Structures are given as structure tokens and as C-alpha cells.
Amino acid sequence: MEALVIQNCLTEDIGLYVTCLQDCGISYYVHRAYAGKAFPSADQFDAFIVGGTPVSIYDASGHDFLRREIVYLKEVVKRERPYLGICAGAQLLAKLVGAEVSRNSVMEIGSYVVRLAAAGKKSEFFRGFPEVFPVFQWHGDTFDIPVGAKLLVTGADCKNQAFSYGNSLGLQFHLEVTSQAASSWADEYRDELERVGKTKEQIVNECEVNGEQMRDLARKLIRNFLNKSC
């Protein structure tokens, strides 16, 4: 099995999910879409993992690399290839299958608690997860649940936190972010941090407190997504 990891921003890679892929013996190729390179043939990959970007997906038409990516991923979804979208990658998945992406009522930055919805408790994507679990957030947008999709995870300040569409999965939240990555994001997006009244030290500490559990859940999620025992 080989996975294509689509990185949409220099600052935001897929963090701990890379370690999870390695632990599962999955080979992968990282395509840095933001650099403007041509996408590799989708036929050579068995699964696709799409990372985040500070660009709002409803503004994607103003960015050449995202316009090309949308065309590429439409074919991936049409062929029903496994797709894991993280944060903006989930919003992109929602857009690809006809749902609206818009501003959330509040910006979420730092550690939050989310809950499995009724469908999430039955979903193979969240096999082995507790009903309530900690996640890391950094977003101001949200997605509607597409027609034909299932809402799997909910939150208090942003209701729609995860959905499945066939064998594709969209996650608004992060399990893959380490405290080191949180520190880097705080430097890169300091204006957003100030907007929500938090400090760099706060969010790094929040990430550290839940780090061990999020690492375990990240591994479970990748294993479930790829349907692998590893």
C-alpha cells in the first residue's frame, strides 16, 4: 500500500500521522501542493491524506494550487479512493461533494474536547475511541455535512467536527499536532492567537497535557482509516 500526502502549507505537515504510517509499514510520498508542482498520477496511490492551509476553502478560486488540487481530488473522490482530510483538508472534502464551507461563529485555537455522535460510535473510523476525547484545534471556518454523509464527531463551539462520505473521512480537529508544532504555529499565526486572547505558552501547554492520549488516538485513527492492524 502507498499513500499520497498532500501538504498545502509550508508550516503545516501531517505531524504524528507520518510516524503512524511508518509504524504500519505504509510507504508514502509527500506532494507539496503549495509549491505549484504538478500532481502525480492518482493511479499509483491507494489512499490520500490531505493537510491544512490557512487559506479559506471558500477562497480557493483565488489560489492556483488549490484550483488544480480541487480538479485532482474530484477525480480521487469520484473513484471512491480512501481520502483523509485534516482541518482545511476536511473542508475541501466537504466542498468537493457539494457542501458549504463558511466562517464558524468562533475561532477555535488550542485544546478542546469533542464527542462521538451516534454514527461515530458505530463507525469503523473511530473504532477503539472513547466517547469523549481531547483534540487540538486551529481554525476559524467550518463545513456543513454533505448530503449522503454521516456526522461522526461533534463539538460545543463548532458542531461539525468529523464526517464520513463513503470511505472518505473529514476531520476538523487535529490529533497529529505535537507541542513543538503548536509552538511553530503560534509563531506563524500569532495574529490569530492574539485574536482569541491566548498566549503561545498556553496553547503549547494545552497540547502537552493531552499529548500522550492524542498520540495514541492518532495511531488508532490511521490504523482504522487504512483498515490495518499495526
Steps between C-alpha positions, in 0.01 A plus 500: 500500500618852418347829617524846351534774762397839362659784696326830439714731711869522589420531872246218523609143432310192621708467816456178694304339218832450317629293793172307496542421131854382563388283794243338273758433231326732255718666238404857419593792279464862612376733228548867593206642310567857617828494304303478176638167375289275277311229685618142453267250339233397749508145362821418687353569847263300716407777746517879520566719805430870452639751747407851603562851376428847638316576175124482547357237268224737387784718367668209318424643156750776568790255538637311201625200699162448667313528170723225360464296816121516486502360146740224608308404814162503328624206298634329815160528671316401181705179490413438868865491605557531878546867592590639843458877525646689795363845596489691169545161332165400652341824387634429153343155505167654603522747211589223254179313579271801496489640853557859606810623684460822700625697798435338836337715768825490701863423428628189676867496602653262754370188672131412494286200581285337231242223513407208277159547339264202471644406161853551631451237769424249225761618251802287423700822466467554876528142616665493843438868574343619826169683467667825611861582412742796482610657173703799384334771293610791289226621266246771438292325232261207504322270255141388457442127496466392135190323374561127535771547766493408870582737786743304718639745757355816654634792703355775715631811322511340156239229458629319191835347592520187284300333225526201274402483136531144376859402576612862540541670837515871583639619834468861608726433798861392540637196682836516322625832641788485750590775746793586272264548207262703717792728586583544131138577412483755783795683346363482146141594587560729797233749384233229525627398841468858622150517355377223732687637802740210548877490534751272334584351839133416561442305184834317518415394854150392397650285226754346738236412760305289248798394291521135602130430450492682166802297381318178583183616327693617193642152462155341538352736247759429232471128566121520467515720190734260324324196646832368625608314813819670602 
